[in-house]
Amino acid sequence: MNDTYGAPDVVRIMDVEKPAPKDNELLIKVRATTVNRTDCGFRAAKPFFIRVISGIRKPKITILGSEFAGDVEAVGGGVTSFRPGDRVFGYADQTWGAHAEYMTIGEDGMVATIPAARSYGDVAAGTEGSHYALSFMRSAKVRAGHDVLIYGATGAIGSAAVQIAKSLGANIVAVCDTPNIELVTTLGADRVIDYTASDFTKDEQRYDAVFDAVGKITFGRCRRVLKPHGAYLSSDLGPLSQNLLLALVTRVLPGRTASVPLPRQNREVMNTLRDLIESGDFKPVVDRHYPLDRIVEAYVYVETGRKIGNVVLDVDDPGASVDEAGTSSVD
Ligand SMILES: NC(=O)c1ccc[n+]([C@@H]2O[C@H](COP(=O)([O-])OP(=O)(O)OC[C@H]3O[C@@H](n4cnc5c(N)ncnc54)[C@H](OP(=O)(O)O)[C@@H]3O)[C@@H](O)[C@H]2O)c1
């Protein structure tokens, strides 16, 4: 838990009371969770305006953790769609609590049963980056035959975006660095541009949509490679929060647009992500596993901005094993 904002070491392992589910809630025994950029933002209160939601002087929520996979241990009296014993996964960036052995979530929240033959570790990272990626696709109305460029294809959002765009039948150009070209090709990119070797903005190809999945490029740089009605979408506000202003201005002007899509969180989105995992169209990329008691190290690693896909925390996962160095893995 963390009762103050700050660097990764504000997070401490403590004994806390087991939560009790309300009438419409599930009590979940967490088996696996993740440390992601959303957790980092709320732990550090960055950007600063997050405090309007999370508490001005100190965090209102002291146990973070947005993604989870585990077992339903009990349900409130009004719950009809889940039963004790169900294996579930989901996303809770409003009620949080997944960095603990037990958490609760409303039945109507982002929660669904785990598809057969998938482990907790397989699906724990199945919702954060992917719900942003899905929101990109829907916002740009990506469909079969569209030319789509995904910048930062190795991040949690980018690696999900490549797979979801592929499932929609888009032609994908992905941008990443040299060591990850093979991975990104495996995820479904039709062409990969190594950003250390060439600059896609000087290229001749034009796109219906450019997704900046790591917040490292700008609308100004991408404008030239967008088709006349093409869309630039970013997961970040950009330098001086310029993407907010650009979104307002380009919305009322004809031609190319810029936006920072706000993702929807509901059962339909959750079920879409579940279906993508079940069909095999989306397999969350996992870089590392850490046991829960090494959560501070997991935060430090995630904040390098260099993780490949996702970082999973094994909480009480019978499928995970811990090696001598203390790093865990899933069979
Ligand atoms: N809107 C929101 O509420 C929200 C929520 C979550 C995240 N975000 C933002 O979305 C962004 C992505 O999040 P994420 O979790 O997907 O990121 P991430 O997983 O932390 O992204 C890391 C990946 O980005 C790649 N990368 C780093 N610098 C790059 C560059 N200059 N060009 C291309 N690739 C680069 C890294 O690989 P290499 O270094 O090897 O290239 C690494 O694989 C972050 O900026 C985050 O703050 C926003």
The ligand as an ORCA input file, in Angstrom:
! r2SCAN-3c Opt
* xyz 0 1
  N      -3.904      8.340    -21.170
  C      -3.687      7.651    -20.040
  O      -4.391      7.703    -19.049
  C      -2.539      6.718    -20.049
  C      -2.612      5.524    -19.357
  C      -1.570      4.642    -19.448
  C      -0.468      5.031    -20.168
  N      -0.428      6.240    -20.766
  C       0.737      6.695    -21.492
  O       0.817      5.917    -22.646
  C       2.165      5.692    -22.947
  C       2.358      4.238    -23.213
  O       2.067      3.441    -22.088
  P       2.528      1.930    -22.147
  O       2.262      1.325    -20.817
  O       2.030      1.286    -23.352
  O       4.082      2.198    -22.328
  P       5.274      1.280    -21.978
  O       4.830     -0.128    -22.022
  O       5.935      1.782    -20.749
  O       6.182      1.605    -23.238
  C       7.453      1.146    -23.219
  C       7.869      0.797    -24.627
  O       7.992      1.993    -25.389
  C       9.132      1.861    -26.218
  N       9.715      3.175    -26.461
  C      10.326      3.959    -25.567
  N      10.758      5.090    -26.165
  C      10.394      4.982    -27.466
  C      10.549      5.834    -28.592
  N      11.149      7.020    -28.501
  N      10.041      5.428    -29.761
  C       9.418      4.256    -29.873
  N       9.244      3.399    -28.843
  C       9.726      3.764    -27.654
  C      10.094      1.016    -25.397
  O      10.907      0.236    -26.216
  P      12.335      0.795    -26.691
  O      12.777      1.796    -25.677
  O      13.185     -0.406    -26.782
  O      12.005      1.390    -28.006
  C       9.161      0.095    -24.609
  O       8.964     -1.155    -25.234
  C       2.985      6.278    -21.793
  O       3.452      7.549    -22.204
  C       1.994      6.440    -20.710
  O       2.296      7.514    -19.853
  C      -1.445      7.070    -20.739
*
